[in-house]
Amino acid sequence: MDITIMENERVDDLQYKGLKLIQKRDGFCFGIDAVLLSYFAQVPKNGAVIDLGTGTGIIAVLLAAKKEPARVVGLEIQAYMAGMASRSVALNGLQDKISIVNGDIRDAVQLFGPSSFDAVVTNPPYMEKGGGLLNPEDAKAISRHEILCSLEDVISVSARLLRPGGKFSMVHRPHRLVDIIYNMRKYNIEPKLMRLVHPSPGKKPNLVLVSGTKDGRIELRVQEPLYVYDSSGRYTKEIDEIYSRDADADNGGGNGRG
């Protein structure tokens, strides 16, 4: 299939099963948070999963390859990003498993119907609205700041999309953890699993992975911390395993790590 790559785009090798991803050269690109979420996400095999705010489509592509769901929907409000994600899906020959939809997270229940998914995953904007002057048309600002939807919007919509017993998985910043737990409980998604991600031993965590169950029983398990780099500045063995890399191979970086 002939896939168009625009002049301001590049094709990145995901270093997993030959998968590739189209990204803008000067735009918002996926980072390690998306990769960690695709690894951590609670997604039933042969289930239906939706990625809210799919962006480049990286999480949808990795979930389809790693978790073996029956179908994946990637919802993205920015038309250009949705189109780019759709081309990445076609580039990998995953059209029978992944569909990209251009739409607003706040309209997701109207688009897909209530209780229509076994799992919801999301890597939402981390920064609260009001943190400085922002251009509401800027793609990077939309990806990083709560301009078009809030954390509560994401969680409340997820709760309505999930079937009873369905799984919700999110990556966010630790300083929003209280807001995350509060809103999950508020909308009947019981927090079940949490893991803090640290840049390296001795440094404060800069990411948190959280999952929960719709209408689940009370029980939160906290996993061991995940360290990205070891004390020598090399990627840890677990990070290499997540990226499906050989720990003895070049450990000096890779597409999407940041």
N, C-alpha and C positions, 0 to 999 in steps of 0.2 A: 504494500500500500504506500502511495506517495503522500507523505505528511509534510505540510508546509512549515518551514522554520523561518520566522521573520528575521529581518536584518538585526534587530536589537535583542535577539534571543540566542541561547546556547542550549546544547543537549548535554546533560550530565549523566555519567555512568553511576548507577546506584550501587555497584559492586555486589549485587545480589541477583542470582539467576538471570543475569543479562539484562536486567531492567534498566530503563533510561527515563529521564525526566526533562521536559522542556522548561527552561526558566529564563526570565529576562536578565540581560547582562547587567543592567543598572537598577533593577527593581528588587522587591522583597523576595528573598530566597529562603528555602526551608533550612532549619538548623537541627541541632542534635535533639532538641525537644520533640520534634515531630517523629524522629526515628525511635526515641525512647518510648513515646506514647504508643507507637505501632507495636512495639515489643511488649509493653506492659498491659495493653488494652485487653479487657475481658470480653472476648468475642466467641460465641458458641460456633462450633464447626457446623457448616451448612445452614447457619442462621442468616437473617437479614440485618444489615448494619448500615447506619448513616453517619457520615462524617460532617459535622456542622462547621461551616466555615472552611471548606476544604482547601482554599487557596490554590497552590500549584497542583494539588491532587496527590502529593507525596504520601500522605497517610492512607488514602484510599488504595493506591497502588500497592503499598507495602502490606496492608491488611489482606488484600486479595491474594497476594503471593504467600504470606506467612501463616495466616489464620484459617484459610480455606472456607470462608463464608459462602453461602449460596449466591448472595448478591450484595453489592456495596453501592450506596448512593452517596455522592459528594455534593453538598449544597454550598453554593458560593454566590454572594451578592454582586460581586464585581464581574461584569460581563466579559471583559478581556481575560481575567484570570480563569473564569469558567471555560472560556473557549480554549485557552492554553492547556488547561487540565484535560479537557476532552481530547485534544490532540495527543497529549501524553498517553492517555488510555489507548487510543488507536495505535500509537507508536509501539506499544507493548502487546498489542493484539488482545486486549482485555475487554473489548466492547460487550462480550456476552456476559461479563460478570460485574462490570462497573458502569454506572450511568452518572454523568455530571449534570446537575440542574442549576441553572442560573436563577436564584431567588433569595429572598430575605429569610433569615432564621426565624424571625417573628411570625412568618407566614407558613412555617413548615407543617404545622398540624393541618392547615387548610389544604396544603399541597399534597400531603401524603396520607392524611387521616390519622386519628388517634389510635394508640396501641398497635402501630404498624411495624415496629422494629424490635428485634431481640437484643440489639445493642446500639448504643450511641457513643461515639467518640468525638472529642473536640479539643482543639488547641486554640482557644479563643484569644482575643486581644488581652494583653496583660495590664495595660495602663488604664487607670480610671480616667474618665472624661473630665476635663477641667484642669489638666496639668500643663497649661501653656496654650499659646495660639496654634491652632492646627488647621490645615487645609482639608475640608471634608471631602474633597475630590482626590486627594493624594492617596495612592494605593498603599504606600508604606504606612501612612498615618492610620488608615482604616484597618490594616493588619495588626497594628501595635496598640491602638487606643480604642476605648469603648465609645466610638463615634456613632456607629449604626446599631449596636446592641450592647446591653449590659451583661455582667456576669449573671445576674438574676434572670434576665431574659433567656440566656442559654440553658440554665438549669431548669427553669420552669417549662420551657418548650420540650426539653429532653424528657422530663417526667411524663408529659402528655404523649410523646411519641412512643415511649417504651411500653411493651406488654408487661403485665404483672410478672415479676421475677426477672425482668430484663436488666441488662448490665449497662452502667454508665461509667465512662472512663475519661479522665481529663488530665492535662498537664497545665500547670500554672506556676505563679511565683509564690514562695512561702509566705510573704507578707499578706497574701489574700486568703490564707488557709481558714481563718475564722469565718470569713464571708462564704467560702465554699461549703464548709461543713454546715453552717447555719442554713444556707439556702437548700442544700441537699435534704436536710431534715424537714425544712418547711414544705418542700414539695414531694415528700414521701419517697425519697431515694436514700436508703440507709447506707451511710459510709461503711465499707467493709474492708478496704485495703488501702494502705498509704505507704509511700516510699519517698524519702528525701534524696535529692541528687546534689552532690557536692563537687565543685571543680577538682578538688584534691584533698587528701587528709589534712586536717587542721584548718581548712577554710569553711566558711559558713555555706549552707546550702543555698543554691540559686534557682532550683526548680523543685516542684513537688508533684508527684504522680498520685492521683486519688481515683479510686473506683468505688462504686456502690451498686446496690440492688434495689430495683423498684419494689416497694412494699416488703423489703427484707427485714429480717430480725436484727436486733441490736447485737453487733459484734464487729469491732474494728481491730484489724491486725496491722501492726506496723512492721514493715520489712526492714532488714538491715540497710544502712545507707549505701547508696551507689556512688562510687567515686569515678570521675571521668579520667583523671590523670593520677599516676602514682607519684611517689616522692621524687622520682628522677625526671618527671615531666613527660613520661611516656603514657600512652593510653593504657588503661588497666586491662587485664585479661577479660573481664566481664564486658567492657565496652567493645573489645575486639570480637567477642562472641556475639554480641548484639548486632554488630555490623557484619557478622559472618566472615571476618577476616582472620588470617593466620597471625597470631601474636608475634611470631618471629619475622613477619614480613615488614615492609617499610611502615614505620609507626609515626611518620611525620605529618600525618594529616589525611584529608580525604574530603571528597565533595560533600557538602552539607553539614560538616561538623563545625559548630560555632555557637 
